[in-house]
Amino acid sequence: MRDPSVSELDRPLSLKQVCELIFNNTISIATLKAEHRRGNLELFKIGRQYFTTRRHIEALVEKCRLQGPPRAPKREPTDNWPEEVRRRAALAAVRLSVEKLKAAARKKNS
């Protein structure tokens, strides 16, 4: 019989239960133990059995969440720039490209 004072988030789950119930056997017990060694998952041991909780699994997922690639800043349209400014910007872009190519060639030759 379950203790009604214990939240479902804090109910102990064996690592086998976690693999089956939460991750649908897409990860193994060894993976959970490796995440514990990395400091991403809190485990506790009773006898020979390792346990964790849903709350600890949720914390693991947050720690392991991948960040999306940084978004490029929105650029101002150049259509309304004066002709002279557009020419100078184009020239600066070409010079920068040439410098990058020269640096790559020097690096390759050295």
C-alpha positions in Angstrom: 0.0 0.0 0.0 1.3 3.4 -1.0 1.8 6.2 1.5 -0.6 9.0 0.4 1.7 11.6 1.8 4.4 10.7 -0.8 4.0 12.6 -4.0 4.2 10.6 -7.3 7.2 12.9 -8.1 9.0 11.6 -5.0 8.1 7.9 -5.1 11.2 5.7 -5.4 11.6 4.0 -8.8 14.2 1.4 -9.6 16.4 2.1 -12.5 14.8 -0.7 -14.4 11.4 0.9 -13.8 12.7 4.2 -15.0 14.1 2.7 -18.2 10.8 0.9 -18.9 8.1 3.4 -17.7 9.7 6.8 -18.5 12.1 6.1 -21.3 10.3 3.1 -23.0 13.5 1.1 -22.9 15.3 3.6 -25.2 18.1 3.9 -22.6 19.7 1.4 -20.3 20.5 1.2 -16.7 24.1 1.8 -17.6 23.1 5.1 -19.2 21.4 6.2 -16.0 24.4 5.2 -13.9 26.7 7.1 -16.3 24.5 10.2 -15.9 24.9 9.8 -12.1 28.7 9.7 -12.4 28.5 12.9 -14.6 26.6 14.6 -11.8 23.3 14.9 -13.8 21.2 12.4 -11.9 20.6 11.8 -8.2 20.5 8.1 -7.2 20.2 6.4 -3.9 20.9 2.8 -3.0 18.9 0.5 -0.7 20.5 -2.9 -0.4 21.8 -3.8 -3.8 19.2 -1.9 -5.7 19.6 1.7 -7.1 16.6 4.1 -7.1 15.7 7.5 -8.2 12.5 9.6 -8.5 10.5 11.3 -11.3 11.6 14.6 -9.8 15.3 13.6 -10.2 14.6 12.4 -13.8 12.9 15.7 -14.6 16.0 17.5 -13.3 18.2 15.2 -15.5 16.2 16.1 -18.6 16.6 19.8 -17.8 20.4 19.5 -17.3 20.8 17.5 -20.5 18.5 19.7 -22.7 20.3 20.9 -25.8 20.3 24.5 -26.7 19.2 25.5 -30.2 21.7 27.2 -32.5 22.1 30.9 -31.9 19.8 33.0 -34.1 21.4 35.5 -36.4 20.4 39.1 -35.7 17.9 40.6 -38.0 19.6 42.7 -40.6 18.5 46.1 -41.7 17.4 46.2 -45.3 20.0 48.0 -47.4 17.6 49.1 -50.2 17.2 52.5 -48.6 20.9 53.2 -48.1 22.5 55.9 -50.2 24.5 54.5 -53.2 27.9 55.6 -51.7 27.2 53.8 -48.5 26.3 50.6 -50.3 29.4 50.8 -52.4 31.6 51.3 -49.3 29.9 48.4 -47.5 30.4 46.1 -50.6 34.1 47.1 -50.8 34.6 46.4 -47.1 33.0 43.0 -47.5 35.2 42.1 -50.4 38.3 43.2 -48.5 37.3 41.1 -45.5 36.8 38.1 -47.8 40.3 38.6 -49.3 41.9 38.9 -45.9 40.2 35.6 -44.8 41.4 33.9 -48.0 45.0 35.1 -47.5 45.0 34.0 -43.9 43.7 30.5 -44.9 46.4 30.3 -47.6 49.2 31.3 -45.2 48.0 28.8 -42.6 47.9 26.0 -45.3 51.4 26.9 -46.5 53.0 27.0 -43.0 
